[in-house]
Amino acid sequence: MAVGKQVRLFLVDGTPGGMLTAEIMNWTGHVIAASRSDLAELLHREEVQRTGIYVLVGYGVEDPDETLIYIGEGDNVGERLKMHHKPEDKGGKDFWNRAIVLTSKDANLTKAHARYLESRFINIAKTAGRTTVTNGTAPPPLPLPEADRSDMEYFIDQAKIILPVLGVDALRSLPTPSEAASGPAGTGSTSPVFEMTLTNLGITAYAQETDGEFAVLEGSAARPAWVGTNHAYDKLHQKLIAAGVLIADGPAARFGKTHVFKSPSAAGAVIAGRTTNGRTSWRIPSTGMTYGQWQEQGIALPEGK
């Protein structure tokens, strides 16, 4: 049975779009997030005068679905944020519209800790590949005593939980295939492995829902070109080909790495090269149960509906 976590959010000015703080019970870390428009107010906060890590978040100009991030550290995070607020031609950064600062409530983070965390955050984000990391380089982690490394790795584990709650998935690892869950949706964090097959083309793809995300697994096959009518999924198909997620491989394309989709239908459309209903096209190979039927297990639906 999964163990729950209590995340405490506080809306500083009482509005959902304003500055907020976040904490996890029994964790000494502290997170504060604010829009760039609220930077002046953020800089007056005592937390940002401490040693810590910060994440700048923005979106691509040509592709608004592309999330850009910059990860940094500082003895005084506020001073670093001031520098990044300058125009691009004066050494600042124009892309970001939100800043997230991670510090420690007990003020025990040192410069060495912060540099270790910065390096690990950058490497984790680049490995996950969910966002475009704008850092030019990733400094190697500073050697820390064993006990300090353990503390910092725990800090990272908590950041991986709290940042997605704030809408930032940069450190969220991609799902990996695991043993199929036998129970219905909601009884665990991992689903069975689902299969989608285009029999006439010899194409088979595999997917799994993990922690609420539907991911097509590395090595799955897909139609190499879009054959349906114009649709938003057509652009998604092209984008994955251009990004090298889908790799042309003879009469079919294959997934060079696991990729998370916003829905089973989006995943199915990319596989089939046309729109499709993901609730019915993805099935558990051993039973033939569809994704939709798997979700409905344990739910008493009204008869005739």
Phi, psi and omega in degrees: 000132182293144178266129184283165176231139176260114177254125181255120177251139177230120178275108189301315180256011175080008180243146183293337181263003183267192179296143177217156174243154181219139179217154172247134181305135179068021174240135182279353179289156179221136182236136174226135183230143180205154175286162179297330179295336180260016184300319181302318178292320180299319183294343177275353181282140181296329184299323186279000174271358182268173170287135181184190180244147175225151178234121174265132186236135177205192184225153182294152178282312182281328180234100183293346177276352180275120178269128178253141177222155171228133182245130180215176178218163179191152173294327175229097186301325181302320179295324178293322179294323177300319180296317182287344180281347178294157175301156182304320184285358177242022176094001179268196180226127184271337193290334193274148177230005180209142178236137177236125184245130179244121179226190179240135180293332180267006176058030182264001176286128178258174177301319179297318177299314184296319180292324176297312180296318179303311180299315181293319178300314182298313181294321178295316181296319179292322179293318179296322176068019180278337182228164174267115181274118185273355176300132179291321181223162175243109180298144178295146179299138176291143176293124179241156172303153185306317182295321179292319177300318179298317179297318181291325177293325174294319177302317180296318179301320180288323177297324179295334178276315190280328182295317176299329176298330179269008177087014180244110183262014187304322183264005184279116182295149177290145178299145174241148181303138177219176181301138182297134175279137183269342183275174179286172178303142178093351180267357180190175183272352184233137181267174167297166173278124179263154182232142173230129186233133169255090191302316183293340180254357182066032183253129178227134179232153181234144182214159179212143176262119181230126178053039176081005181247138180261115186237132171276132189275149179307138180094347178296149180262158179208160175295135186284347181216152178285130182242353181277186177286166181303134184199160178300328179291337173300313180295323179295318178300313180298319181298319181290326175295313182296326183279352180082007174290315172262126183246124178300130184213076182071226183286354180225163171255159178227153178280116178286342176204162177297139181227133179271131178249159181286342179199160175298329179291323176296317178297315181297323180296318179294322179295313186277342184075019178197165180294145179205157179273107183295335180292337180248338184277337176267129183226155172279117187304321186288335185239342185080001180293134179281165177301318179297318179294323177298319179295329186278351180302135177082359179253124179277099180276145177300139180295140178080006182231000000 
